[in-house]
Amino acid sequence: MKSSKKIIPAFLGISAFAITAAGQQKDARPNIIFILADDMGYGDLSCYGNKIIQTPNIDKLAAEGIRFTQAYAGSAVSSPSRCALLTGKHTGHTTVRDNFAKKGGLPGLKNGNPIRRMHLLPQDTTLATILSAVGYKTCLVNKWHLDGFNPGAGPLDRGFDEFYGWLVSYETSNTPYYYPETRFYNRELKVIPENENNGRGIHGSDLSVRESIDFIERNKSNPFFLYLAFDVPHEPYFINSVEPYASLPLSDTAKLYASLITHTDKAIGRLIDYLEKNNLRENTLIIFTSDNGGAVQAPLDELNCNAGLRGRKAMLYEGGIKVPFIVNFPGKIKPNQTKDNLIYFPDVMPTLADLSGAKLPQHVDGISFKPLLKGKKQNSNDRILCWEFPGQQVAVRKGKWKVVSVKKNADLELYDMEKDPFEKNNLASQHPEIVDELKQEIQKSRVKSPYYE
């Protein structure tokens, strides 16, 4: 076995929120596990209507909790969506607004082509920062994707106590995909013996759950926040076995795609079993969602990944930003609920702050949906939800109305999402006053970014 590889020097990331939590009642605060899929479409789960892909453990979380049917990611691609999730801001205000940046961040290569990526800044207050401030032990497992090409902008530099996974800024930390040969354990890049020399002995989802359980085992006497960010089902689709789909009349891509999701569902089941066996389940809030919709490489039509919604990953139509969103908290949340309230990623920080007693930073765009978890009514559907890819695409949702443009300088399209959830009938010419109103909201809801414009 090879020896452990280089250790990255520590970088400054001290937060103004780093205060003690003396006097807080530990047993009154829930443990929090936030599980994020990568490029999972709105229709990829059985509990969201998929007729082929088997997801019994995630389905059980939905059956014993709340399944949201109008939940949205922070963006239609990975980095800005995760930035919105962790900072409570929409992409008109976030530091990271696209996977690539025209002006900001640092230069690097993607598939041999020169690009720039922006990274999360030290002044960006994250979920981990505010939860650590009230006594939570915090950990990110697997995918960060907010470091750009800056090795000083990793999870440990932005509020997390522990990190096990890969970084964009160190490409060798996730090669080959899904069966990594090396992996960061905090700041140390270590060899994974099972996968050394292309051994493909342990899948990334299994490795991530093993690391998650290890973190919880060492910190179960404290309230903890585990951000478990799987790679599944992001391409390229690698998995050793395509059971239980091997004999089905599906394309090879569809078999691999479905197998990745079902395999990860089983891994999630093992994590839940651990919580139950260690008497942690009843005080652990679990949220499951995806960072954006299904990608163009996915078997979108064959498996109905995006449930017939228009568009896909990288587009601000529904297929790019509408995602499954499940909240489960045994004994605290009434089971078997379906809610059509509008929620999106900027709401996660205010909600978890509300549940944990953490203090929010001065500016967030989201609102707490804790009342919905408590079975109360919340009239939040007339607020403004915003998305943008700087200079390219914009979208705003207010109540039943959504305006969207997926091309630079194109006219805004208008859709009645109650009557037309598949965005087939553009009503912009019939309701120019609504288009003008929401166009003004776009202009009011964004701040110019020095990194993208």
C-alpha positions as a printed NumPy array, in Angstrom:
array([[  0.   ,   0.   ,   0.   ],
       [  1.206,   3.484,  -0.781],
       [  1.873,   5.925,   1.974],
       [ -0.39 ,   8.899,   2.599],
       [  0.218,  11.792,   0.244],
       [  0.897,  15.438,   0.827],
       [ -0.763,  17.508,   3.49 ],
       [ -2.228,  20.813,   2.382],
       [ -1.271,  23.737,   4.607],
       [ -4.012,  25.288,   6.647],
       [ -5.596,  28.513,   5.434],
       [ -7.295,  31.177,   7.444],
       [-11.068,  30.919,   7.599],
       [-11.989,  32.263,  11.011],
       [-15.606,  33.364,  11.245],
       [-17.077,  36.204,  13.198],
       [-19.736,  33.745,  14.278],
       [-17.249,  31.529,  16.133],
       [-18.768,  31.847,  19.575],
       [-19.466,  29.292,  22.242],
       [-22.843,  27.781,  22.892],
       [-22.719,  27.589,  26.686],
       [-26.099,  27.285,  28.305],
       [-27.789,  25.758,  25.253],
       [-29.819,  22.623,  25.888],
       [-28.075,  19.994,  23.759],
       [-30.945,  17.541,  23.934],
       [-33.369,  20.158,  22.613],
       [-31.488,  20.555,  19.343],
       [-31.838,  17.976,  16.585],
       [-29.028,  16.234,  14.825],
       [-29.173,  17.182,  11.146],
       [-28.302,  15.052,   8.119],
       [-28.613,  16.797,   4.772],
       [-28.294,  14.342,   1.87 ],
       [-27.69 ,  15.816,  -1.567],
       [-27.827,  13.863,  -4.818],
       [-25.977,  15.158,  -7.879],
       [-27.947,  15.7  , -11.128],
       [-30.919,  13.658,  -9.908],
       [-34.052,  14.591, -11.803],
       [-37.437,  15.342, -10.274],
       [-38.75 ,  12.01 , -11.563],
       [-35.838,   9.72 , -10.671],
       [-37.297,   8.41 ,  -7.394],
       [-40.071,   5.859,  -7.047],
       [-41.823,   8.111,  -4.517],
       [-41.878,  10.842,  -7.187],
       [-43.456,   8.551,  -9.754],
       [-40.614,   6.623, -11.374],
       [-41.847,   3.246, -12.641],
       [-38.448,   1.574, -13.063],
       [-35.867,   2.83 , -10.563],
       [-36.138,   1.198,  -7.137],
       [-35.521,   3.487,  -4.135],
       [-37.193,   1.81 ,  -1.116],
       [-35.153,   3.548,   1.604],
       [-35.65 ,   7.043,   0.233],
       [-39.303,   6.186,  -0.402],
       [-39.614,   5.247,   3.262],
       [-38.188,   8.605,   4.31 ],
       [-40.895,  10.241,   2.2  ],
       [-43.659,   7.972,   3.5  ],
       [-42.693,   8.727,   7.088],
       [-42.219,  12.446,   6.504],
       [-43.009,  15.218,   4.027],
       [-42.654,  15.043,   0.259],
       [-42.525,  18.529,  -1.259],
       [-43.82 ,  18.814,  -4.824],
       [-42.814,  22.416,  -5.579],
       [-39.249,  22.512,  -4.305],
       [-36.443,  24.136,  -6.244],
       [-32.666,  23.92 ,  -6.216],
       [-30.502,  26.998,  -5.913],
       [-29.467,  26.82 ,  -9.56 ],
       [-29.467,  24.488, -12.545],
       [-25.803,  23.485, -12.111],
       [-23.705,  22.331,  -9.208],
       [-21.549,  25.137,  -7.809],
       [-24.086,  27.988,  -7.663],
       [-26.777,  25.638,  -6.389],
       [-24.568,  24.519,  -3.507],
       [-23.565,  28.107,  -2.821],
       [-27.237,  29.09 ,  -2.465],
       [-27.801,  26.088,  -0.199],
       [-24.939,  26.906,   2.149],
       [-25.328,  30.696,   2.286],
       [-29.104,  31.238,   2.229],
       [-28.808,  33.565,  -0.781],
       [-30.18 ,  33.28 ,  -4.302],
       [-27.921,  33.54 ,  -7.323],
       [-28.587,  37.245,  -7.758],
       [-26.619,  37.755,  -4.529],
       [-24.298,  34.777,  -4.141],
       [-20.551,  34.853,  -4.68 ],
       [-20.71 ,  31.781,  -6.935],
       [-23.288,  32.195,  -9.725],
       [-22.164,  29.666, -12.322],
       [-19.751,  26.738, -12.541],
       [-17.389,  28.95 , -14.552],
       [-16.534,  32.624, -14.111],
       [-15.537,  35.099, -16.797],
       [-13.516,  37.353, -14.507],
       [-13.358,  35.981, -10.982],
       [-11.703,  33.098,  -9.251],
       [ -8.612,  31.379, -10.58 ],
       [ -7.691,  29.897, -13.97 ],
       [ -7.466,  26.169, -14.543],
       [ -8.336,  23.403, -16.974],
       [-11.457,  21.328, -17.626],
       [-11.046,  18.491, -20.104],
       [ -7.879,  20.225, -21.266],
       [ -9.624,  23.541, -21.943],
       [ -8.712,  26.722, -20.027],
       [-11.49 ,  28.05 , -17.777],
       [-11.903,  30.11 , -14.621],
       [-13.825,  29.032, -11.534],
       [-15.   ,  31.235,  -8.68 ],
       [-14.738,  30.031,  -5.079],
       [-16.581,  30.688,  -1.836],
       [-14.973,  33.621,   0.013],
       [-13.95 ,  33.832,   3.689],
       [-16.68 ,  36.422,   4.299],
       [-19.366,  34.047,   2.979],
       [-21.066,  32.755,   6.113],
       [-22.06 ,  29.12 ,   5.654],
       [-24.481,  26.742,   7.326],
       [-21.513,  25.028,   8.948],
       [-20.331,  28.333,  10.409],
       [-23.61 ,  29.213,  12.118],
       [-24.235,  25.666,  13.366],
       [-20.706,  25.326,  14.742],
       [-21.288,  28.555,  16.651],
       [-24.059,  26.913,  18.678],
       [-22.172,  23.735,  19.462],
       [-22.773,  21.494,  16.467],
       [-20.035,  19.239,  15.162],
       [-20.044,  19.728,  11.404],
       [-18.845,  17.498,   8.579],
       [-18.958,  17.445,   4.794],
       [-18.658,  14.07 ,   3.113],
       [-17.712,  13.706,  -0.549],
       [-18.449,  16.643,  -2.889],
       [-17.712,  20.298,  -2.07 ],
       [-17.43 ,  21.998,  -5.497],
       [-17.069,  25.486,  -4.014],
       [-13.281,  25.697,  -3.997],
       [-12.932,  26.473,  -7.689],
       [ -9.217,  26.164,  -8.337],
       [ -8.346,  27.631,  -4.931],
       [ -6.962,  25.034,  -2.46 ],
       [ -7.519,  27.557,   0.329],
       [-11.284,  27.546,  -0.161],
       [-12.11 ,  24.017,   0.976],
       [-14.761,  22.984,   3.521],
       [-12.36 ,  23.306,   6.466],
       [-11.699,  26.902,   5.403],
       [-15.41 ,  27.729,   5.258],
       [-16.75 ,  26.527,   8.58 ],
       [-16.694,  22.724,   8.6  ],
       [-14.93 ,  20.819,  11.369],
       [-14.299,  17.712,   9.281],
       [-14.113,  16.809,   5.578],
       [-13.878,  13.505,   3.73 ],
       [-14.039,  13.686,  -0.05 ],
       [-12.666,  15.35 ,  -3.149],
       [-11.89 ,  18.881,  -4.316],
       [-11.962,  20.496,  -7.74 ],
       [ -8.661,  22.204,  -6.924],
       [ -6.967,  18.795,  -6.511],
       [ -8.087,  16.717,  -9.47 ],
       [ -6.247,  13.607,  -8.291],
       [ -8.509,  13.441,  -5.215],
       [-11.339,  11.971,  -7.305],
       [ -9.767,   9.742,  -9.93 ],
       [-11.24 ,   7.515, -11.278],
       [-14.791,   8.714, -10.794],
       [-16.996,   6.652,  -8.408],
       [-14.07 ,   4.415,  -7.356],
       [-11.585,   7.011,  -6.049],
       [ -8.007,   5.909,  -5.532],
       [ -7.226,   8.91 ,  -3.338],
       [ -9.393,  11.003,  -1.042],
       [ -9.044,  13.871,   1.378],
       [ -9.309,  13.048,   5.051],
       [ -9.493,  16.572,   6.383],
       [ -6.344,  18.138,   4.838],
       [ -4.494,  14.916,   4.117],
       [ -4.805,  13.208,   0.752],
       [ -4.846,   9.475,   1.407],
       [ -4.876,   6.374,  -0.743],
       [ -8.044,   4.235,  -0.683],
       [ -6.553,   0.699,  -0.562],
       [ -9.631,  -1.002,  -2.029],
       [ -9.428,   1.148,  -5.169],
       [ -5.665,   1.374,  -5.605],
       [ -4.414,   0.504,  -9.103],
       [ -7.985,   0.637, -10.464],
       [ -9.09 ,  -1.998,  -7.957],
       [-12.711,  -0.753,  -7.912],
       [-13.196,  -2.425,  -4.533],
       [-15.449,   0.164,  -2.862],
       [-17.942,   2.445,  -4.565],
       [-17.949,   6.131,  -3.676],
       [-21.453,   5.934,  -2.189],
       [-20.415,   3.102,   0.141],
       [-17.236,   4.925,   1.062],
       [-19.22 ,   8.089,   1.805],
       [-21.624,   6.262,   4.11 ],
       [-18.717,   4.538,   5.876],
       [-17.121,   7.929,   6.497],
       [-20.46 ,   9.399,   7.61 ],
       [-20.996,   6.662,  10.179],
       [-17.453,   7.114,  11.466],
       [-18.057,  10.85 ,  11.924],
       [-21.336,  10.288,  13.761],
       [-19.856,   7.554,  15.959],
       [-17.146,   9.923,  17.164],
       [-19.534,  12.847,  17.684],
       [-22.832,  11.279,  18.748],
       [-22.652,  12.805,  22.223],
       [-22.96 ,  16.247,  20.596],
       [-25.531,  17.646,  18.191],
       [-24.084,  17.118,  14.731],
       [-24.59 ,  18.407,  11.195],
       [-23.666,  15.956,   8.45 ],
       [-23.75 ,  17.26 ,   4.886],
       [-23.603,  14.081,   2.804],
       [-23.154,  15.1  ,  -0.837],
       [-23.172,  12.037,  -3.084],
       [-21.853,  12.045,  -6.676],
       [-24.822,   9.957,  -7.845],
       [-26.153,   9.995, -10.539],
       [-23.733,  12.444, -12.184],
       [-22.006,  11.136, -15.304],
       [-19.796,   9.271, -16.154],
       [-21.838,   6.256, -15.028],
       [-19.509,   3.721, -13.382],
       [-20.675,   0.842, -11.191],
       [-19.547,  -2.782, -11.009],
       [-23.006,  -4.339, -11.125],
       [-26.176,  -3.298, -12.931],
       [-28.445,  -5.481, -10.827],
       [-31.403,  -5.499, -10.443],
       [-31.697,  -4.075, -13.956],
       [-29.414,  -6.419, -15.927],
       [-32.219,  -8.402, -17.588],
       [-34.555,  -5.484, -18.275],
       [-34.999,  -4.152, -21.844],
       [-33.051,  -0.965, -21.147],
       [-30.058,   0.676, -22.766],
       [-26.676,   0.183, -21.094],
       [-26.74 ,   3.825, -20.013],
       [-30.153,   3.423, -18.385],
       [-29.042,   0.268, -16.558],
       [-25.959,   2.004, -15.179],
       [-27.921,   5.126, -14.237],
       [-30.673,   3.22 , -12.432],
       [-28.142,   0.978, -10.693],
       [-26.221,   3.97 ,  -9.357],
       [-29.382,   5.368,  -7.775],
       [-30.539,   2.044,  -6.306],
       [-27.056,   1.267,  -5.004],
       [-26.922,   4.631,  -3.248],
       [-30.414,   4.086,  -1.857],
       [-29.098,   0.903,  -0.202],
       [-26.167,   2.854,   1.244],
       [-28.612,   5.388,   2.698],
       [-30.478,   2.454,   4.229],
       [-27.311,   1.38 ,   6.036],
       [-26.869,   4.866,   7.442],
       [-30.446,   4.873,   8.742],
       [-29.954,   1.397,  10.255],
       [-26.908,   2.703,  12.123],
       [-28.917,   5.617,  13.528],
       [-31.673,   3.294,  14.694],
       [-29.315,   0.797,  16.333],
       [-27.569,   3.61 ,  18.214],
       [-30.769,   5.312,  19.433],
       [-30.059,   8.39 ,  17.326],
       [-32.898,   8.169,  14.85 ],
       [-35.611,   9.915,  16.867],
       [-33.566,  13.07 ,  17.328],
       [-32.181,  13.234,  13.803],
       [-33.724,  15.386,  11.086],
       [-32.995,  14.031,   7.604],
       [-33.424,  16.04 ,   4.411],
       [-32.959,  14.491,   0.973],
       [-32.829,  16.46 ,  -2.286],
       [-30.815,  17.039,  -5.484],
       [-28.607,  19.928,  -6.56 ],
       [-30.372,  20.314,  -9.94 ],
       [-32.308,  18.378, -12.553],
       [-31.239,  15.505, -14.781],
       [-28.394,  16.114, -17.239],
       [-28.308,  15.829, -21.014],
       [-26.14 ,  12.678, -20.72 ],
       [-28.827,  10.937, -18.637],
       [-31.491,   8.629, -20.122],
       [-34.014,  11.44 , -19.704],
       [-36.733,  10.013, -21.93 ],
       [-36.069,   6.327, -21.339],
       [-36.344,   6.598, -17.542],
       [-38.436,   9.778, -17.431],
       [-35.776,  11.315, -15.203],
       [-37.29 ,  14.798, -15.178],
       [-40.9  ,  13.594, -15.004],
       [-41.766,  15.209, -18.32 ],
       [-40.712,  18.69 , -17.206],
       [-39.312,  21.005, -19.832],
       [-35.561,  21.417, -19.956],
       [-32.734,  19.775, -18.061],
       [-29.597,  20.558, -16.086],
       [-28.05 ,  23.942, -17.008],
       [-31.448,  25.365, -18.027],
       [-33.782,  27.435, -15.846],
       [-36.864,  25.679, -17.137],
       [-38.463,  23.359, -14.56 ],
       [-36.433,  20.355, -15.654],
       [-33.259,  22.135, -14.593],
       [-34.277,  23.462, -11.169],
       [-37.303,  21.569,  -9.825],
       [-36.08 ,  18.78 ,  -7.544],
       [-37.34 ,  16.124,  -5.151],
       [-37.252,  17.384,  -1.573],
       [-38.003,  15.101,   1.39 ],
       [-37.959,  16.024,   5.08 ],
       [-38.099,  13.314,   7.733],
       [-38.037,  13.692,  11.525],
       [-39.585,  10.77 ,  13.458],
       [-42.082,  11.831,  16.098],
       [-41.644,  15.504,  15.214],
       [-43.084,  15.487,  11.685],
       [-46.381,  13.841,  10.893],
       [-45.853,  11.022,   8.366],
       [-47.309,  10.592,   4.887],
       [-47.55 ,  14.266,   3.993],
       [-47.371,  15.875,   0.573],
       [-46.996,  19.656,   0.419],
       [-47.122,  21.953,  -2.606],
       [-45.661,  24.996,  -0.841],
       [-42.938,  26.823,  -2.744],
       [-39.538,  26.262,  -1.134],
       [-35.989,  26.478,  -2.469],
       [-32.381,  26.137,  -1.398],
       [-31.98 ,  29.615,   0.143],
       [-34.674,  28.548,   2.648],
       [-32.531,  25.768,   4.107],
       [-30.234,  28.009,   6.168],
       [-33.1  ,  29.963,   7.84 ],
       [-34.966,  26.712,   8.54 ],
       [-32.023,  24.931,  10.131],
       [-31.153,  28.057,  12.1  ],
       [-34.747,  28.138,  13.342],
       [-34.564,  24.498,  14.434],
       [-31.12 ,  24.711,  16.04 ],
       [-31.182,  28.139,  17.661],
       [-28.363,  29.36 ,  15.431],
       [-27.998,  33.022,  14.517],
       [-28.473,  34.007,  10.894],
       [-26.009,  36.31 ,   9.126],
       [-27.194,  39.814,   8.353],
       [-28.503,  39.127,   4.855],
       [-30.253,  36.009,   3.605],
       [-32.832,  35.651,   0.853],
       [-34.59 ,  32.554,   2.126],
       [-37.265,  32.107,   4.772],
       [-37.726,  29.407,   7.382],
       [-40.225,  26.713,   6.487],
       [-40.21 ,  25.356,  10.039],
       [-43.977,  26.122,  10.377],
       [-44.652,  23.635,   7.575],
       [-42.684,  20.973,   9.424],
       [-44.757,  21.637,  12.522],
       [-47.996,  21.162,  10.628],
       [-48.864,  24.856,  10.521],
       [-49.98 ,  26.865,   7.528],
       [-47.512,  29.222,   5.912],
       [-48.569,  31.703,   3.262],
       [-45.259,  31.93 ,   1.426],
       [-46.25 ,  31.243,  -2.166],
       [-46.507,  34.889,  -3.212],
       [-42.915,  35.742,  -2.414],
       [-40.215,  36.113,  -5.064],
       [-37.952,  33.193,  -5.974],
       [-35.002,  34.12 ,  -8.196],
       [-32.39 ,  32.397, -10.327],
       [-29.834,  33.631, -12.831],
       [-26.855,  32.647, -14.894],
       [-25.107,  36.019, -15.249],
       [-25.848,  37.591, -18.613],
       [-27.359,  34.392, -19.993],
       [-30.486,  33.084, -18.232],
       [-32.935,  34.399, -15.653],
       [-36.061,  33.085, -13.96 ],
       [-38.485,  34.395, -11.347],
       [-41.341,  32.547,  -9.661],
       [-44.101,  34.42 ,  -7.828],
       [-47.187,  32.48 ,  -6.87 ],
       [-48.473,  30.671,  -9.917],
       [-46.487,  32.828, -12.344],
       [-43.004,  32.134, -13.645],
       [-40.987,  34.186, -16.107],
       [-37.934,  32.629, -17.681],
       [-35.423,  33.233, -20.443],
       [-32.805,  30.621, -21.276],
       [-31.016,  32.587, -23.991],
       [-28.97 ,  35.759, -23.777],
       [-31.064,  38.883, -24.449],
       [-34.15 ,  36.802, -25.33 ],
       [-37.633,  37.986, -24.39 ],
       [-39.037,  36.712, -21.12 ],
       [-41.478,  33.825, -21.392],
       [-44.424,  33.653, -18.979],
       [-46.044,  30.484, -17.66 ],
       [-48.981,  29.745, -15.372],
       [-47.419,  26.974, -13.282],
       [-50.738,  25.873, -11.796],
       [-52.291,  25.158, -15.19 ],
       [-49.111,  24.548, -17.162],
       [-46.379,  22.884, -15.029],
       [-44.663,  21.639, -18.192],
       [-44.17 ,  25.183, -19.559],
       [-45.818,  24.554, -22.92 ],
       [-47.985,  27.675, -23.286],
       [-46.114,  30.984, -23.249],
       [-48.559,  33.662, -22.023],
       [-46.211,  36.655, -22.246],
       [-48.157,  38.355, -25.039],
       [-51.434,  37.886, -23.158],
       [-50.209,  39.286, -19.837],
       [-47.543,  41.921, -20.558],
       [-48.285,  43.627, -17.226],
       [-47.237,  40.498, -15.303],
       [-44.107,  40.175, -17.404],
       [-43.229,  43.809, -16.656],
       [-43.865,  43.317, -12.931],
       [-41.603,  40.274, -12.724],
       [-38.981,  41.885, -14.942],
       [-38.758,  44.667, -12.371],
       [-38.325,  42.034,  -9.667],
       [-35.371,  40.617, -11.586],
       [-33.735,  44.026, -11.635],
       [-34.447,  44.646,  -7.939],
       [-33.356,  41.238,  -6.738],
       [-29.807,  41.158,  -8.018],
       [-26.507,  42.837,  -7.289],
       [-23.911,  43.109, -10.017],
       [-21.079,  40.631,  -9.578],
       [-17.455,  41.591, -10.242],
       [-16.642,  37.945, -10.949],
       [-19.016,  37.266, -13.818],
       [-19.726,  40.537, -15.637]])
